[in-house]
Amino acid sequence: MYRFYQTFDLNSEIEKELLRASYLAQIMIDEFDLFMISKHLFKALNQDINIEIVIISNTPKKSMKLVNLCKRLIDLEASIYWAMDDSLFTNEDYFAIFDKEYLICGSKQSIYENPETLLRSKNDFFNGLAQSSQRINLLSGNIEIEFNVDKSIVFAQEYITLKWETKNTHEIIIYPHGWEVEAQGFKTIKINEDTKFTLEGKNKDKSLRKSVFVRVLKENEIDFNVDVYDSILKDFIAIEPTLTEQGLYAAFLNQRIKLTWNIPMIGKLSESKLGKLTLKGSHEFILNQNETFLFTFKSINKTQTKKISFKCFYDESFFEEDLEEGLKTEKLAQKQALNRQKWASYLIRIGVKLFNIFKKKK
């Protein structure tokens, strides 16, 4: 005798009938519902009930969690098929047939003559869907992975392309982002910091990982050291710029000056008068007039410029009080810069003298 029952709680009814079935259960559900009824499926399989399942999906991707569940069911001789159908997946018109005589549907059915007609129609639909769908045969054995990146050293905000190809895998994930990807493909992304990318491939009994590392170079502001030669110490001492203008230094006529730099970035350095320069180097000159240097550093991402100017003083008259209001601030700043230079030289000289005195006493 054929029977039909329509319910809004399909999973609960399937669980009940799995324990009542005599020999066969044919079930059409989606992945989520499969997990919901999995415990009762195992119970029915252990009681020698033949179970056929068609899983409805809108994607070919199968999670490793699903693969593991299917492996356990298949090991107990369940037959499982994967059907991609957007309409069925959206409408969720799922059903189950038990022992070819009892039909349970999760949605209201169109007009039918009697339960037998409806059941035969659903049975034919199920068999046709199973035949046209992909039977899940779980992959096993060794996994092969090719995983690489087009550039391993880049600057911040630069694009890189990850490329991969895997064989014998059910699930492929790229960390640290957790991207679930196809067995073969590529992905182009913008990167801002050092990153280790790891691709993990899995099948029913093995897993394998391959990693690539991308280093991101940080672009800092270019910087220069400015030193003047002290004839007493017979060595260079560092000086600081004036307080009124960035990159402006005060020095005496005929004073020997040294500029040094070390730029730990990839690019090209040049100066308007000196021409092309190495990324690590120095330049010495004698100051005999006001002087200005304009350095330019070009990298892949941007261009930086640095202006360094020197105010040349011919005597110490600038220490005298200047009554012209327009020059007062500038001369005060220049006086402070040169005073710092003089005091640094003076303190170093005192230190040398004290060292020599104590050395003689010993």
C-alpha positions as CSV (number, residue, x, y, z in Angstrom):
1,M,0.0,0.0,0.0
2,Y,1.4,3.4,-1.0
3,R,1.4,6.2,1.4
4,F,2.3,9.9,1.3
5,Y,3.0,12.4,4.0
6,Q,3.8,16.1,3.7
7,T,5.6,17.8,6.6
8,F,7.5,21.0,7.4
9,D,9.9,19.1,9.6
10,L,11.3,16.7,7.0
11,N,14.5,15.8,8.9
12,S,12.6,14.6,12.0
13,E,10.3,12.4,9.9
14,I,13.2,10.9,8.0
15,E,15.0,10.1,11.3
16,K,11.9,8.2,12.5
17,E,11.4,6.3,9.3
18,L,15.1,5.3,9.0
19,L,14.6,3.2,12.1
20,R,11.3,1.7,10.8
21,A,12.5,0.9,7.2
22,S,12.8,-2.7,6.2
23,Y,15.4,-2.7,3.4
24,L,15.7,0.7,1.5
25,A,15.8,4.4,2.0
26,Q,16.1,6.9,-0.9
27,I,16.8,10.4,0.3
28,M,17.1,13.7,-1.6
29,I,18.4,16.5,0.7
30,D,21.2,19.2,0.8
31,E,24.5,19.1,2.7
32,F,23.2,20.8,5.8
33,D,20.3,18.3,6.2
34,L,22.7,15.4,5.6
35,F,24.7,16.4,8.7
36,M,21.5,16.8,10.7
37,I,20.3,13.2,10.1
38,S,23.8,11.6,10.0
39,K,23.5,9.8,13.3
40,H,20.3,8.0,12.2
41,L,21.9,7.2,8.9
42,F,24.6,5.3,10.7
43,K,22.1,3.4,12.8
44,A,20.1,2.4,9.7
45,L,23.2,1.3,7.8
46,N,24.3,-0.8,10.8
47,Q,20.9,-2.5,10.6
48,D,21.7,-3.5,6.9
49,I,19.3,-0.9,5.4
50,N,20.3,0.1,1.9
51,I,20.6,3.8,1.6
52,E,20.8,6.0,-1.5
53,I,21.4,9.7,-1.1
54,V,21.3,12.5,-3.6
55,I,22.9,15.7,-2.2
56,I,21.6,18.9,-3.9
57,S,24.0,21.8,-4.2
58,N,24.6,24.9,-6.2
59,T,28.4,24.4,-6.2
60,P,30.9,21.6,-7.0
61,K,32.9,22.4,-3.9
62,K,32.8,19.9,-1.1
63,S,34.1,20.7,2.3
64,M,36.5,18.4,4.1
65,K,33.9,17.9,6.8
66,L,31.4,16.6,4.2
67,V,34.1,14.4,2.6
68,N,34.8,12.8,5.9
69,L,31.1,12.2,6.6
70,C,30.6,10.7,3.1
71,K,33.7,8.5,3.6
72,R,32.2,7.0,6.8
73,L,28.8,6.5,5.1
74,I,30.3,4.9,1.9
75,D,32.4,2.6,4.1
76,L,29.1,1.3,5.3
77,E,28.0,0.8,1.7
78,A,25.8,3.9,1.3
79,S,25.5,5.2,-2.3
80,I,25.9,9.0,-2.4
81,Y,25.5,11.3,-5.4
82,W,26.2,15.0,-5.9
83,A,23.7,16.9,-8.0
84,M,24.2,20.6,-8.9
85,D,20.8,22.2,-9.5
86,D,20.2,25.8,-8.6
87,S,16.4,25.5,-8.8
88,L,16.2,22.5,-6.5
89,F,18.7,24.0,-4.1
90,T,16.7,27.3,-3.9
91,N,13.2,25.7,-3.7
92,E,14.3,23.0,-1.2
93,D,11.7,20.6,-2.5
94,Y,13.4,17.6,-0.8
95,F,11.8,14.2,-0.1
96,A,12.5,10.6,1.0
97,I,11.1,7.3,-0.1
98,F,11.2,4.2,2.2
99,D,10.8,0.6,1.0
100,K,9.4,1.9,-2.3
101,E,6.0,2.5,-0.7
102,Y,6.2,5.5,1.7
103,L,6.9,9.0,0.5
104,I,7.7,12.0,2.7
105,C,7.9,15.5,1.2
106,G,9.1,18.7,2.8
107,S,6.9,20.9,0.7
108,K,3.4,21.0,-0.6
109,Q,3.0,18.9,-3.9
110,S,1.0,19.8,-7.0
111,I,-2.3,18.0,-7.7
112,Y,-1.9,14.2,-8.1
113,E,-4.4,11.4,-8.6
114,N,-3.4,9.2,-5.7
115,P,-0.3,8.5,-3.5
116,E,0.9,5.7,-5.8
117,T,1.0,8.1,-8.8
118,L,2.9,10.7,-6.8
119,L,5.3,8.1,-5.3
120,R,6.1,6.6,-8.7
121,S,6.7,10.0,-10.1
122,K,9.1,10.9,-7.3
123,N,10.9,7.5,-7.6
124,D,11.5,8.0,-11.3
125,F,12.7,11.5,-10.6
126,F,15.1,10.3,-7.9
127,N,16.5,7.5,-10.1
128,G,17.0,9.9,-13.1
129,L,18.7,12.5,-10.9
130,A,21.0,9.8,-9.4
131,Q,22.0,8.6,-12.9
132,S,22.7,12.1,-14.2
133,S,24.6,13.2,-11.1
134,Q,28.2,12.6,-10.0
135,R,28.6,9.6,-7.8
136,I,30.9,10.5,-4.9
137,N,34.0,8.4,-5.1
138,L,36.4,9.6,-2.5
139,L,40.0,10.3,-3.5
140,S,42.8,8.7,-1.6
141,G,46.6,8.2,-1.8
142,N,49.4,10.6,-2.4
143,I,48.6,14.3,-3.0
144,E,50.6,16.5,-5.5
145,I,50.9,20.3,-5.0
146,E,52.5,23.0,-7.1
147,F,52.4,26.4,-5.3
148,N,54.3,29.5,-6.2
149,V,54.3,33.3,-6.2
150,D,55.4,35.6,-9.1
151,K,57.3,38.0,-6.7
152,S,58.8,37.1,-3.4
153,I,60.2,40.6,-2.5
154,V,57.9,43.6,-3.0
155,F,57.0,47.0,-1.6
156,A,53.9,47.8,0.4
157,Q,50.7,48.2,-1.7
158,E,52.3,46.1,-4.5
159,Y,50.3,43.3,-6.2
160,I,51.4,39.7,-6.2
161,T,50.0,36.6,-7.9
162,L,49.7,33.2,-6.2
163,K,49.4,30.2,-8.5
164,W,48.7,26.6,-7.7
165,E,47.9,23.2,-9.1
166,T,46.9,20.2,-7.1
167,K,46.1,16.6,-7.8
168,N,44.1,14.0,-5.9
169,T,42.6,16.5,-3.4
170,H,39.1,17.0,-2.1
171,E,39.7,20.3,-0.3
172,I,42.2,23.0,-0.9
173,I,42.6,26.0,1.5
174,I,45.1,28.8,1.4
175,Y,46.2,30.3,4.7
176,P,46.4,32.7,6.5
177,H,43.2,34.0,4.8
178,G,41.4,30.7,4.8
179,W,40.5,30.8,1.1
180,E,38.8,27.7,-0.2
181,V,39.9,27.3,-3.8
182,E,39.6,25.0,-6.8
183,A,42.2,22.3,-7.6
184,Q,43.9,24.7,-10.0
185,G,44.0,28.4,-10.3
186,F,45.6,31.8,-9.4
187,K,44.8,34.7,-7.2
188,T,46.1,38.3,-7.4
189,I,46.2,40.4,-4.3
190,K,47.7,43.6,-2.8
191,I,50.1,43.0,0.0
192,N,51.2,45.3,2.8
193,E,53.3,43.2,5.2
194,D,55.5,40.2,5.3
195,T,53.3,37.1,4.8
196,K,53.7,33.4,4.7
197,F,51.1,31.8,2.4
198,T,50.4,28.1,2.9
199,L,48.3,25.9,0.7
200,E,46.9,22.8,2.3
201,G,45.4,20.0,0.2
202,K,43.4,17.1,1.7
203,N,41.7,13.9,0.6
204,K,40.0,11.2,2.6
205,D,43.1,9.9,4.3
206,K,46.0,12.3,3.6
207,S,46.9,16.0,3.7
208,L,49.9,18.0,2.4
209,R,51.1,21.6,2.8
210,K,53.3,23.8,0.7
211,S,54.3,27.4,1.6
212,V,55.7,30.5,0.0
213,F,57.0,33.6,1.8
214,V,56.7,37.2,0.5
215,R,58.8,39.9,2.1
216,V,57.5,43.5,2.0
217,L,60.1,46.2,2.0
218,K,59.2,49.3,4.0
219,E,59.8,52.6,2.3
220,N,61.2,55.0,5.0
221,E,62.0,58.7,4.4
222,I,65.5,59.2,3.1
223,D,67.8,60.8,5.6
224,F,71.3,62.4,5.6
225,N,73.9,63.0,8.2
226,V,75.7,66.4,8.3
227,D,79.1,66.7,9.9
228,V,81.7,69.6,10.0
229,Y,85.4,69.2,10.5
230,D,87.0,70.4,13.8
231,S,90.6,71.4,13.2
232,I,91.5,71.0,16.9
233,L,90.0,67.5,17.3
234,K,91.0,66.7,13.8
235,D,87.7,64.9,13.3
236,F,84.2,65.5,12.1
237,I,81.4,66.4,14.6
238,A,77.6,66.2,13.8
239,I,75.6,69.4,13.6
240,E,71.8,70.0,13.6
241,P,69.7,72.2,11.3
242,T,68.4,75.6,12.4
243,L,65.1,75.9,14.3
244,T,63.5,78.1,11.7
245,E,63.9,76.1,8.5
246,Q,64.0,72.3,7.9
247,G,67.2,71.3,6.2
248,L,69.0,74.6,6.8
249,Y,72.5,74.5,8.4
250,A,74.9,77.2,9.6
251,A,78.6,77.0,9.1
252,F,81.7,79.1,8.7
253,L,83.6,80.2,5.6
254,N,86.1,77.6,4.5
255,Q,84.7,75.0,6.9
256,R,85.0,71.4,5.7
257,I,81.6,69.7,5.5
258,K,80.7,66.0,5.0
259,L,77.3,64.7,3.9
260,T,76.7,60.9,4.4
261,W,73.8,58.6,3.6
262,N,72.7,55.0,3.7
263,I,69.4,54.2,2.0
264,P,68.3,50.6,2.7
265,M,65.7,50.6,-0.1
266,I,65.6,49.6,-3.7
267,G,65.7,52.6,-6.1
268,K,68.0,55.3,-7.6
269,L,69.5,58.3,-5.9
270,S,70.7,61.5,-7.6
271,E,71.6,65.1,-6.8
272,S,71.0,68.1,-9.0
273,K,74.7,69.0,-9.2
274,L,76.4,65.8,-8.3
275,G,74.4,63.5,-10.6
276,K,73.8,59.8,-10.0
277,L,74.9,58.5,-6.6
278,T,75.2,55.2,-4.9
279,L,72.6,54.3,-2.2
280,K,75.4,54.3,0.4
281,G,78.0,57.0,0.2
282,S,79.3,60.5,1.2
283,H,80.3,63.8,-0.2
284,E,82.8,66.3,1.2
285,F,83.3,69.9,0.3
286,I,84.7,73.2,1.5
287,L,82.0,75.9,2.2
288,N,83.0,79.1,0.6
289,Q,79.5,80.5,-0.1
290,N,75.8,79.7,0.6
291,E,75.2,76.2,-0.8
292,T,72.1,74.1,-1.5
293,F,71.9,70.4,-2.4
294,L,68.7,68.8,-3.8
295,F,68.7,65.0,-3.5
296,T,66.1,62.9,-5.4
297,F,65.4,59.2,-4.6
298,K,63.1,57.3,-7.0
299,S,61.6,53.9,-6.0
300,I,59.0,51.8,-7.7
301,N,56.2,53.3,-5.6
302,K,57.2,56.9,-5.1
303,T,59.7,59.7,-5.5
304,Q,61.3,61.5,-2.5
305,T,63.3,64.7,-2.4
306,K,65.5,66.1,0.3
307,K,66.8,69.7,0.3
308,I,69.9,70.5,2.4
309,S,71.1,74.2,2.5
310,F,74.1,75.8,4.2
311,K,74.3,79.5,5.4
312,C,77.9,80.6,5.1
313,F,79.2,83.1,7.7
314,Y,82.3,85.0,7.0
315,D,83.0,86.2,10.6
316,E,81.4,86.1,14.1
317,S,79.6,89.4,13.8
318,F,76.3,87.6,13.8
319,F,76.7,87.1,17.5
320,E,76.3,90.8,18.0
321,E,72.8,92.0,18.7
322,D,71.0,92.8,15.5
323,L,68.5,95.7,15.7
324,E,66.8,94.9,12.4
325,E,63.6,93.1,13.4
326,G,63.3,91.3,10.1
327,L,66.6,89.4,10.6
328,K,66.4,89.0,14.4
329,T,64.7,85.6,14.4
330,E,66.8,84.1,11.6
331,K,70.1,85.3,13.2
332,L,69.0,83.9,16.5
333,A,68.4,80.5,15.0
334,Q,71.6,80.5,13.1
335,K,73.4,81.6,16.2
336,Q,71.9,78.7,18.2
337,A,73.0,76.2,15.5
338,L,76.6,77.5,15.5
339,N,76.6,77.7,19.2
340,R,75.6,74.0,19.4
341,Q,78.4,73.2,17.0
342,K,80.9,75.2,19.1
343,W,79.7,73.8,22.4
344,A,80.0,70.2,21.0
345,S,83.5,70.9,19.9
346,Y,84.4,72.6,23.2
347,L,83.0,69.7,25.4
348,I,84.9,67.1,23.3
349,R,88.1,69.1,23.7
350,I,87.7,69.3,27.5
351,G,87.0,65.6,27.6
352,V,90.3,64.9,25.7
353,K,92.3,67.2,28.0
354,L,90.9,65.5,31.2
355,F,91.6,62.1,29.8
356,N,95.2,63.1,29.1
357,I,95.6,64.6,32.7
358,F,94.4,61.5,34.4
359,K,96.5,59.3,32.1
360,K,99.6,61.3,33.1
361,K,98.8,61.0,36.9
362,K,98.5,57.2,36.6
